[in-house]
Amino acid sequence: MTEMITILTGAGISAESGLGTFRDEGGLWAQHRIEDVATPEGFARDPELVHSFYNARRAQAREATPNAAHEALAKLEARYNGEVLIVTQNVDGLHEAAGAQNVLHMHGQLEGALCGACEKRWAAPLVMHPSDTCPHCNAAATRPDIVWFGEMPYGMDTIEDALARSTLFASIGTSGNVYPAAGFVAQARQNRIPTIELNLEASQGGTLFDERRLGPASKVVPAWIDELLSA
Ligand code: BV8
């Protein structure tokens, strides 16, 4: 059977690149209510607020650079004698900036724009406004191509398939609060796939992992990748 490693990443892998996490001290959800900025209802209620929330994060993400953890995952993908799939909950482009190619953004991307009317997608401008019109159907229904709460994450079929045929599942930098991503470790265990968590501290589902490495991603991830590549 060919080796395949599926790696779920969350905001913690981008923390040392200067991008805020959600649930840490002073994190994004401490500054804004989820209901107001990360739900379709919040967007319908106040599109200007939601666009400004994502405009600010898009600008910050464009200034950020990948850290040693992103680079280590790209190195694994390039050198590993098997398949590597990075499933990220993050909406920044730091995995790709580090050279990773097989990246699935299950919660969308800041660099993506979506038309709420015709569902066409295009590269987001730095700043989006509620009055922007869709380049395809001209409706003033543009939104960030982000998966909000209550919306179906992207790529679930690909992820299901990966969680059935992987030979290792790793979770990096996520608190394990948000589903369906938080349920992937249980699916991996059901499929008898070994699981490992690398995180600053134990996550919600931490006890479900066969192995845990605690510490900052820029330290624990490169060390783990070097072990994998020398095995
Ligand atoms: C859906 C938008 C169904 C993008 C996000 C009750 C029970 C179970 C589920 C639910 C429920 N009620 C509602 C639900 C469903 C809901 C959910 O899970 N809610 C939670 C809050 C209970 N989920 C959904 O709505 C999902 N959709 O279920 O659809 C459906 C079915 C059919 C048809 C239609 C629909 C959609 C979820 C996606 C929501 N979008 N964000 C954006 O704005 O960025 S979620 C948001 O949280 C981000 O995407 C983020 O990625 C995600 C998870 O957060 P983390 O990445 O884990 O970040 P966090 O701050 O929490 O943790 C950081 C971690 O890093 C910490 O552990 C920290 O210790 C660590 N760390 C910090 N520094 C470092 C570090 N680690 C290493 N090194 C460091 N230096």
py3Dmol code that shows the C-alpha trace and the ligand (Angstrom):
import py3Dmol

protein = """\
ATOM      1  CA  MET A   1       0.000   0.000   0.000  1.00  0.00           C
ATOM      2  CA  THR A   2       1.466   3.409  -0.855  1.00  0.00           C
ATOM      3  CA  GLU A   3       2.246   5.592   2.121  1.00  0.00           C
ATOM      4  CA  MET A   4       0.011   8.646   2.572  1.00  0.00           C
ATOM      5  CA  ILE A   5       0.189  11.277   5.299  1.00  0.00           C
ATOM      6  CA  THR A   6      -2.818  13.558   5.834  1.00  0.00           C
ATOM      7  CA  ILE A   7      -2.018  16.662   7.869  1.00  0.00           C
ATOM      8  CA  LEU A   8      -4.725  18.937   9.324  1.00  0.00           C
ATOM      9  CA  THR A   9      -3.481  22.420  10.190  1.00  0.00           C
ATOM     10  CA  GLY A  10      -5.100  25.268  12.119  1.00  0.00           C
ATOM     11  CA  ALA A  11      -4.358  28.833  13.126  1.00  0.00           C
ATOM     12  CA  GLY A  12      -1.553  27.759  15.478  1.00  0.00           C
ATOM     13  CA  ILE A  13       0.768  26.906  12.574  1.00  0.00           C
ATOM     14  CA  SER A  14       0.530  30.525  11.375  1.00  0.00           C
ATOM     15  CA  ALA A  15       0.772  32.113  14.835  1.00  0.00           C
ATOM     16  CA  GLU A  16       4.567  32.501  14.617  1.00  0.00           C
ATOM     17  CA  SER A  17       4.117  34.173  11.239  1.00  0.00           C
ATOM     18  CA  GLY A  18       2.265  36.904  13.102  1.00  0.00           C
ATOM     19  CA  LEU A  19      -1.303  35.923  12.133  1.00  0.00           C
ATOM     20  CA  GLY A  20      -3.732  35.892  15.048  1.00  0.00           C
ATOM     21  CA  THR A  21      -5.342  32.659  16.183  1.00  0.00           C
ATOM     22  CA  PHE A  22      -9.007  32.521  17.144  1.00  0.00           C
ATOM     23  CA  ARG A  23      -9.208  31.288  20.680  1.00  0.00           C
ATOM     24  CA  ASP A  24      -5.905  32.266  22.230  1.00  0.00           C
ATOM     25  CA  GLU A  25      -5.647  35.240  24.541  1.00  0.00           C
ATOM     26  CA  GLY A  26      -6.579  38.340  22.522  1.00  0.00           C
ATOM     27  CA  GLY A  27      -7.407  36.162  19.513  1.00  0.00           C
ATOM     28  CA  LEU A  28      -9.779  37.017  16.692  1.00  0.00           C
ATOM     29  CA  TRP A  29     -12.839  35.798  18.544  1.00  0.00           C
ATOM     30  CA  ALA A  30     -11.942  38.003  21.473  1.00  0.00           C
ATOM     31  CA  GLN A  31     -12.163  41.042  19.174  1.00  0.00           C
ATOM     32  CA  HIS A  32     -15.306  40.102  17.226  1.00  0.00           C
ATOM     33  CA  ARG A  33     -18.349  37.938  17.921  1.00  0.00           C
ATOM     34  CA  ILE A  34     -18.380  34.865  15.661  1.00  0.00           C
ATOM     35  CA  GLU A  35     -22.043  35.508  14.914  1.00  0.00           C
ATOM     36  CA  ASP A  36     -21.239  38.976  13.585  1.00  0.00           C
ATOM     37  CA  VAL A  37     -18.273  38.252  11.302  1.00  0.00           C
ATOM     38  CA  ALA A  38     -18.197  34.514  10.462  1.00  0.00           C
ATOM     39  CA  THR A  39     -21.798  33.571   9.677  1.00  0.00           C
ATOM     40  CA  PRO A  40     -23.987  34.175   6.593  1.00  0.00           C
ATOM     41  CA  GLU A  41     -26.505  35.864   8.905  1.00  0.00           C
ATOM     42  CA  GLY A  42     -23.860  38.272  10.160  1.00  0.00           C
ATOM     43  CA  PHE A  43     -22.883  39.055   6.572  1.00  0.00           C
ATOM     44  CA  ALA A  44     -26.509  39.684   5.574  1.00  0.00           C
ATOM     45  CA  ARG A  45     -26.937  41.927   8.611  1.00  0.00           C
ATOM     46  CA  ASP A  46     -23.777  44.011   8.163  1.00  0.00           C
ATOM     47  CA  PRO A  47     -21.755  43.251   5.011  1.00  0.00           C
ATOM     48  CA  GLU A  48     -19.544  46.309   5.563  1.00  0.00           C
ATOM     49  CA  LEU A  49     -18.409  44.986   8.983  1.00  0.00           C
ATOM     50  CA  VAL A  50     -17.704  41.509   7.594  1.00  0.00           C
ATOM     51  CA  HIS A  51     -15.830  42.842   4.547  1.00  0.00           C
ATOM     52  CA  SER A  52     -13.725  45.089   6.800  1.00  0.00           C
ATOM     53  CA  PHE A  53     -12.941  42.090   9.061  1.00  0.00           C
ATOM     54  CA  TYR A  54     -11.698  40.076   6.079  1.00  0.00           C
ATOM     55  CA  ASN A  55     -10.065  43.068   4.351  1.00  0.00           C
ATOM     56  CA  ALA A  56      -7.931  43.565   7.476  1.00  0.00           C
ATOM     57  CA  ARG A  57      -6.992  39.865   7.622  1.00  0.00           C
ATOM     58  CA  ARG A  58      -6.289  39.761   3.862  1.00  0.00           C
ATOM     59  CA  ALA A  59      -3.894  42.716   4.193  1.00  0.00           C
ATOM     60  CA  GLN A  60      -2.198  41.139   7.220  1.00  0.00           C
ATOM     61  CA  ALA A  61      -1.912  37.751   5.495  1.00  0.00           C
ATOM     62  CA  ARG A  62      -0.283  39.346   2.430  1.00  0.00           C
ATOM     63  CA  GLU A  63       2.442  40.806   4.685  1.00  0.00           C
ATOM     64  CA  ALA A  64       3.055  37.528   6.536  1.00  0.00           C
ATOM     65  CA  THR A  65       5.790  35.054   5.618  1.00  0.00           C
ATOM     66  CA  PRO A  66       5.828  31.295   6.160  1.00  0.00           C
ATOM     67  CA  ASN A  67       7.623  30.039   9.264  1.00  0.00           C
ATOM     68  CA  ALA A  68       9.789  26.942   9.781  1.00  0.00           C
ATOM     69  CA  ALA A  69       6.705  24.782  10.324  1.00  0.00           C
ATOM     70  CA  HIS A  70       5.190  25.669   6.911  1.00  0.00           C
ATOM     71  CA  GLU A  71       8.600  25.121   5.323  1.00  0.00           C
ATOM     72  CA  ALA A  72       9.039  21.739   6.994  1.00  0.00           C
ATOM     73  CA  LEU A  73       5.668  20.529   5.646  1.00  0.00           C
ATOM     74  CA  ALA A  74       6.635  21.672   2.135  1.00  0.00           C
ATOM     75  CA  LYS A  75       9.933  19.772   2.504  1.00  0.00           C
ATOM     76  CA  LEU A  76       8.032  16.643   3.574  1.00  0.00           C
ATOM     77  CA  GLU A  77       5.771  16.893   0.524  1.00  0.00           C
ATOM     78  CA  ALA A  78       8.800  17.302  -1.769  1.00  0.00           C
ATOM     79  CA  ARG A  79      10.916  14.495  -0.299  1.00  0.00           C
ATOM     80  CA  TYR A  80       8.552  11.942   1.216  1.00  0.00           C
ATOM     81  CA  ASN A  81       8.306   8.632  -0.585  1.00  0.00           C
ATOM     82  CA  GLY A  82       4.512   8.712  -0.612  1.00  0.00           C
ATOM     83  CA  GLU A  83       1.579  11.125  -0.882  1.00  0.00           C
ATOM     84  CA  VAL A  84       1.164  14.136   1.439  1.00  0.00           C
ATOM     85  CA  LEU A  85      -2.135  16.034   1.704  1.00  0.00           C
ATOM     86  CA  ILE A  86      -2.342  19.217   3.781  1.00  0.00           C
ATOM     87  CA  VAL A  87      -5.940  19.941   4.807  1.00  0.00           C
ATOM     88  CA  THR A  88      -5.891  23.420   6.273  1.00  0.00           C
ATOM     89  CA  GLN A  89      -8.562  25.276   8.204  1.00  0.00           C
ATOM     90  CA  ASN A  90      -6.488  28.397   7.621  1.00  0.00           C
ATOM     91  CA  VAL A  91      -7.487  30.958   5.058  1.00  0.00           C
ATOM     92  CA  ASP A  92      -3.974  32.412   4.648  1.00  0.00           C
ATOM     93  CA  GLY A  93      -1.696  31.281   1.786  1.00  0.00           C
ATOM     94  CA  LEU A  94       1.379  30.437   3.877  1.00  0.00           C
ATOM     95  CA  HIS A  95       1.486  26.715   3.033  1.00  0.00           C
ATOM     96  CA  GLU A  96       1.636  27.587  -0.673  1.00  0.00           C
ATOM     97  CA  ALA A  97       4.109  30.411  -0.029  1.00  0.00           C
ATOM     98  CA  ALA A  98       6.408  27.826   1.594  1.00  0.00           C
ATOM     99  CA  GLY A  99       6.175  25.662  -1.566  1.00  0.00           C
ATOM    100  CA  ALA A 100       3.480  23.136  -0.630  1.00  0.00           C
ATOM    101  CA  GLN A 101       1.310  22.156  -3.604  1.00  0.00           C
ATOM    102  CA  ASN A 102      -1.209  19.600  -2.366  1.00  0.00           C
ATOM    103  CA  VAL A 103      -3.136  21.967  -0.073  1.00  0.00           C
ATOM    104  CA  LEU A 104      -6.897  21.810   0.521  1.00  0.00           C
ATOM    105  CA  HIS A 105      -8.421  24.951   2.080  1.00  0.00           C
ATOM    106  CA  MET A 106     -11.507  23.442   3.721  1.00  0.00           C
ATOM    107  CA  HIS A 107     -12.613  26.830   5.122  1.00  0.00           C
ATOM    108  CA  GLY A 108     -11.842  28.848   1.995  1.00  0.00           C
ATOM    109  CA  GLN A 109      -9.157  31.471   1.353  1.00  0.00           C
ATOM    110  CA  LEU A 110      -8.712  35.191   1.912  1.00  0.00           C
ATOM    111  CA  GLU A 111      -7.372  35.458  -1.649  1.00  0.00           C
ATOM    112  CA  GLY A 112     -10.665  34.170  -3.029  1.00  0.00           C
ATOM    113  CA  ALA A 113     -13.845  36.075  -3.877  1.00  0.00           C
ATOM    114  CA  LEU A 114     -17.214  34.434  -4.502  1.00  0.00           C
ATOM    115  CA  CYS A 115     -20.460  35.682  -6.004  1.00  0.00           C
ATOM    116  CA  GLY A 116     -23.431  34.925  -3.759  1.00  0.00           C
ATOM    117  CA  ALA A 117     -25.689  35.049  -6.814  1.00  0.00           C
ATOM    118  CA  CYS A 118     -23.972  33.020  -9.574  1.00  0.00           C
ATOM    119  CA  GLU A 119     -21.365  31.239  -7.376  1.00  0.00           C
ATOM    120  CA  LYS A 120     -18.499  32.170  -9.701  1.00  0.00           C
ATOM    121  CA  ARG A 121     -15.072  32.631  -8.047  1.00  0.00           C
ATOM    122  CA  TRP A 122     -12.197  35.005  -8.835  1.00  0.00           C
ATOM    123  CA  ALA A 123      -9.056  36.382  -7.204  1.00  0.00           C
ATOM    124  CA  ALA A 124     -10.103  38.762  -4.429  1.00  0.00           C
ATOM    125  CA  PRO A 125      -8.918  42.384  -4.605  1.00  0.00           C
ATOM    126  CA  LEU A 126      -7.088  43.572  -1.476  1.00  0.00           C
ATOM    127  CA  VAL A 127     -10.185  45.496  -0.376  1.00  0.00           C
ATOM    128  CA  MET A 128     -13.744  44.293  -0.975  1.00  0.00           C
ATOM    129  CA  HIS A 129     -16.902  46.354  -0.501  1.00  0.00           C
ATOM    130  CA  PRO A 130     -20.590  45.382  -0.354  1.00  0.00           C
ATOM    131  CA  SER A 131     -21.179  47.557  -3.457  1.00  0.00           C
ATOM    132  CA  ASP A 132     -18.696  45.533  -5.571  1.00  0.00           C
ATOM    133  CA  THR A 133     -20.390  43.795  -8.476  1.00  0.00           C
ATOM    134  CA  CYS A 134     -19.655  40.289  -9.721  1.00  0.00           C
ATOM    135  CA  PRO A 135     -17.388  40.301 -12.816  1.00  0.00           C
ATOM    136  CA  HIS A 136     -19.504  37.474 -14.276  1.00  0.00           C
ATOM    137  CA  CYS A 137     -23.167  38.295 -13.551  1.00  0.00           C
ATOM    138  CA  ASN A 138     -22.848  41.896 -12.380  1.00  0.00           C
ATOM    139  CA  ALA A 139     -24.877  41.291  -9.188  1.00  0.00           C
ATOM    140  CA  ALA A 140     -23.811  43.314  -6.139  1.00  0.00           C
ATOM    141  CA  ALA A 141     -23.510  40.021  -4.226  1.00  0.00           C
ATOM    142  CA  THR A 142     -19.780  39.555  -3.802  1.00  0.00           C
ATOM    143  CA  ARG A 143     -18.382  37.970  -0.627  1.00  0.00           C
ATOM    144  CA  PRO A 144     -15.067  36.595   0.583  1.00  0.00           C
ATOM    145  CA  ASP A 145     -14.667  32.952  -0.516  1.00  0.00           C
ATOM    146  CA  ILE A 146     -14.704  31.862   3.129  1.00  0.00           C
ATOM    147  CA  VAL A 147     -16.697  29.009   4.715  1.00  0.00           C
ATOM    148  CA  TRP A 148     -18.714  30.518   7.569  1.00  0.00           C
ATOM    149  CA  PHE A 149     -20.399  28.703  10.429  1.00  0.00           C
ATOM    150  CA  GLY A 150     -23.392  26.756   9.188  1.00  0.00           C
ATOM    151  CA  GLU A 151     -21.880  26.425   5.703  1.00  0.00           C
ATOM    152  CA  MET A 152     -20.472  23.199   4.252  1.00  0.00           C
ATOM    153  CA  PRO A 153     -16.669  23.110   4.294  1.00  0.00           C
ATOM    154  CA  TYR A 154     -14.910  22.521   0.946  1.00  0.00           C
ATOM    155  CA  GLY A 155     -13.374  19.238  -0.187  1.00  0.00           C
ATOM    156  CA  MET A 156     -15.158  16.913   2.220  1.00  0.00           C
ATOM    157  CA  ASP A 157     -15.181  14.000  -0.279  1.00  0.00           C
ATOM    158  CA  THR A 158     -11.422  14.319  -0.791  1.00  0.00           C
ATOM    159  CA  ILE A 159     -10.921  14.467   2.974  1.00  0.00           C
ATOM    160  CA  GLU A 160     -13.138  11.415   3.601  1.00  0.00           C
ATOM    161  CA  ASP A 161     -11.108   9.484   1.003  1.00  0.00           C
ATOM    162  CA  ALA A 162      -7.825  10.640   2.582  1.00  0.00           C
ATOM    163  CA  LEU A 163      -8.995   9.603   6.064  1.00  0.00           C
ATOM    164  CA  ALA A 164      -9.770   6.158   4.682  1.00  0.00           C
ATOM    165  CA  ARG A 165      -6.506   5.444   2.889  1.00  0.00           C
ATOM    166  CA  SER A 166      -3.832   7.395   4.827  1.00  0.00           C
ATOM    167  CA  THR A 167      -1.114   5.576   6.721  1.00  0.00           C
ATOM    168  CA  LEU A 168      -0.665   8.485   9.178  1.00  0.00           C
ATOM    169  CA  PHE A 169      -2.867  11.405  10.350  1.00  0.00           C
ATOM    170  CA  ALA A 170      -1.321  14.477  11.961  1.00  0.00           C
ATOM    171  CA  SER A 171      -3.023  17.532  13.460  1.00  0.00           C
ATOM    172  CA  ILE A 172      -0.978  20.718  13.869  1.00  0.00           C
ATOM    173  CA  GLY A 173      -1.908  24.002  15.586  1.00  0.00           C
ATOM    174  CA  THR A 174      -5.628  23.549  16.055  1.00  0.00           C
ATOM    175  CA  SER A 175      -7.701  23.681  19.238  1.00  0.00           C
ATOM    176  CA  GLY A 176     -10.107  20.999  18.012  1.00  0.00           C
ATOM    177  CA  ASN A 177     -13.172  23.173  18.630  1.00  0.00           C
ATOM    178  CA  VAL A 178     -14.643  23.366  15.149  1.00  0.00           C
ATOM    179  CA  TYR A 179     -16.383  20.524  13.314  1.00  0.00           C
ATOM    180  CA  PRO A 180     -16.172  18.665  11.025  1.00  0.00           C
ATOM    181  CA  ALA A 181     -12.363  19.238  11.203  1.00  0.00           C
ATOM    182  CA  ALA A 182     -12.291  18.395  14.920  1.00  0.00           C
ATOM    183  CA  GLY A 183     -13.807  15.005  14.129  1.00  0.00           C
ATOM    184  CA  PHE A 184     -11.081  13.904  11.690  1.00  0.00           C
ATOM    185  CA  VAL A 185      -8.913  12.305  14.399  1.00  0.00           C
ATOM    186  CA  ALA A 186     -11.834  10.060  15.463  1.00  0.00           C
ATOM    187  CA  GLN A 187     -12.375   9.043  11.818  1.00  0.00           C
ATOM    188  CA  ALA A 188      -8.682   8.234  11.451  1.00  0.00           C
ATOM    189  CA  ARG A 189      -8.782   6.097  14.602  1.00  0.00           C
ATOM    190  CA  GLN A 190     -11.846   4.225  13.349  1.00  0.00           C
ATOM    191  CA  ASN A 191      -9.849   3.435  10.204  1.00  0.00           C
ATOM    192  CA  ARG A 192      -6.931   2.194  12.334  1.00  0.00           C
ATOM    193  CA  ILE A 193      -4.694   5.038  11.138  1.00  0.00           C
ATOM    194  CA  PRO A 194      -1.981   6.120  13.605  1.00  0.00           C
ATOM    195  CA  THR A 195      -2.553   9.688  14.814  1.00  0.00           C
ATOM    196  CA  ILE A 196      -0.227  12.386  16.135  1.00  0.00           C
ATOM    197  CA  GLU A 197      -0.900  15.897  17.437  1.00  0.00           C
ATOM    198  CA  LEU A 198       1.652  18.709  17.391  1.00  0.00           C
ATOM    199  CA  ASN A 199       0.369  21.742  19.259  1.00  0.00           C
ATOM    200  CA  LEU A 200       1.362  24.417  21.742  1.00  0.00           C
ATOM    201  CA  GLU A 201      -0.912  22.763  24.293  1.00  0.00           C
ATOM    202  CA  ALA A 202      -3.219  19.733  24.376  1.00  0.00           C
ATOM    203  CA  SER A 203      -6.314  20.363  22.221  1.00  0.00           C
ATOM    204  CA  GLN A 204      -9.955  19.458  22.883  1.00  0.00           C
ATOM    205  CA  GLY A 205      -9.562  16.047  21.295  1.00  0.00           C
ATOM    206  CA  GLY A 206      -5.995  15.684  22.513  1.00  0.00           C
ATOM    207  CA  THR A 207      -6.570  12.387  24.318  1.00  0.00           C
ATOM    208  CA  LEU A 208      -7.675  10.779  21.025  1.00  0.00           C
ATOM    209  CA  PHE A 209      -4.174  11.005  19.544  1.00  0.00           C
ATOM    210  CA  ASP A 210      -1.754   8.079  19.783  1.00  0.00           C
ATOM    211  CA  GLU A 211       1.091  10.530  20.190  1.00  0.00           C
ATOM    212  CA  ARG A 212       1.405  14.202  21.166  1.00  0.00           C
ATOM    213  CA  ARG A 213       4.281  16.649  20.729  1.00  0.00           C
ATOM    214  CA  LEU A 214       3.749  19.901  22.646  1.00  0.00           C
ATOM    215  CA  GLY A 215       5.595  23.118  21.826  1.00  0.00           C
ATOM    216  CA  PRO A 216       5.666  25.917  19.252  1.00  0.00           C
ATOM    217  CA  ALA A 217       5.090  24.645  15.710  1.00  0.00           C
ATOM    218  CA  SER A 218       8.289  26.261  14.412  1.00  0.00           C
ATOM    219  CA  LYS A 219      10.225  23.905  16.742  1.00  0.00           C
ATOM    220  CA  VAL A 220       8.235  20.668  17.022  1.00  0.00           C
ATOM    221  CA  VAL A 221       7.179  20.391  13.357  1.00  0.00           C
ATOM    222  CA  PRO A 222      10.648  20.563  11.737  1.00  0.00           C
ATOM    223  CA  ALA A 223      11.961  18.036  14.312  1.00  0.00           C
ATOM    224  CA  TRP A 224       9.090  15.666  13.527  1.00  0.00           C
ATOM    225  CA  ILE A 225       9.569  16.044   9.748  1.00  0.00           C
ATOM    226  CA  ASP A 226      13.297  15.293  10.048  1.00  0.00           C
ATOM    227  CA  GLU A 227      12.433  12.098  11.933  1.00  0.00           C
ATOM    228  CA  LEU A 228       9.898  11.073   9.268  1.00  0.00           C
ATOM    229  CA  LEU A 229      12.343  11.712   6.435  1.00  0.00           C
ATOM    230  CA  SER A 230      15.194   9.853   8.099  1.00  0.00           C
ATOM    231  CA  ALA A 231      13.039   6.819   9.049  1.00  0.00           C
TER     232      ALA A 231
END
"""
ligand_1 = """\
80
BV8
C -20.823 22.852 9.227
C -14.007 31.025 8.807
C -22.705 21.704 8.436
C -12.726 31.302 8.165
C -14.360 29.274 10.356
C -22.364 21.811 18.034
C -21.568 20.683 18.042
C -20.769 20.352 16.950
C -20.749 21.180 15.836
C -21.526 22.295 15.842
C -22.328 22.627 16.918
N -22.973 23.776 16.626
C -22.592 24.186 15.391
C -21.744 23.281 14.901
C -21.095 23.294 13.607
C -19.985 24.340 13.584
C -19.041 24.184 14.750
O -18.192 23.313 14.751
N -19.196 25.065 15.730
C -18.315 24.983 16.893
C -17.935 26.391 17.336
C -19.035 24.195 17.968
N -19.268 24.071 12.354
C -19.694 24.637 11.215
O -20.624 25.420 11.135
C -18.976 24.168 9.953
N -19.969 23.812 8.982
O -20.826 22.172 10.231
O -21.717 22.705 8.217
C -23.496 21.602 7.237
C -24.005 20.360 6.947
C -24.751 20.235 5.811
C -24.996 21.330 5.000
C -24.480 22.577 5.312
C -23.721 22.723 6.442
C -18.161 25.296 9.331
C -16.951 25.544 10.155
C -16.084 26.604 9.468
C -16.336 27.912 10.130
N -15.363 28.893 9.658
N -13.694 30.357 10.048
C -12.007 32.351 8.940
O -12.621 33.379 9.273
O -10.815 32.122 9.177
S -13.886 28.400 11.736
C -12.475 29.045 12.415
O -12.111 28.145 13.484
C -11.300 29.030 11.463
O -11.569 28.472 10.205
C -10.287 28.162 12.184
O -9.491 27.537 11.308
C -11.178 27.251 12.909
C -10.541 26.406 13.966
O -9.780 27.252 14.806
P -8.250 26.828 15.020
O -7.559 26.855 13.690
O -8.199 25.564 15.801
O -7.704 28.047 15.859
P -7.846 28.240 17.436
O -7.498 29.655 17.730
O -9.146 27.673 17.902
O -6.704 27.282 18.038
C -5.352 27.586 17.776
C -4.545 26.438 18.336
O -3.174 26.657 18.027
C -4.632 26.341 19.856
O -4.784 24.978 20.219
C -3.276 26.877 20.333
O -2.826 26.199 21.500
C -2.386 26.505 19.180
N -1.227 27.371 19.012
C -1.137 28.704 19.263
N 0.121 29.128 18.980
C 0.814 28.043 18.532
C -0.038 26.931 18.547
N 0.353 25.703 18.184
C 1.636 25.577 17.754
N 2.515 26.598 17.700
C 2.138 27.832 18.066
N 3.035 28.851 18.020
"""
view = py3Dmol.view(width=600, height=400)
view.addModel(protein, "pdb")
view.setStyle({"model": 0}, {"cartoon": {"style": "trace"}})
view.addModel(ligand_1, "xyz")
view.setStyle({"model": 1}, {"stick": {}})
view.zoomTo()
view.show()
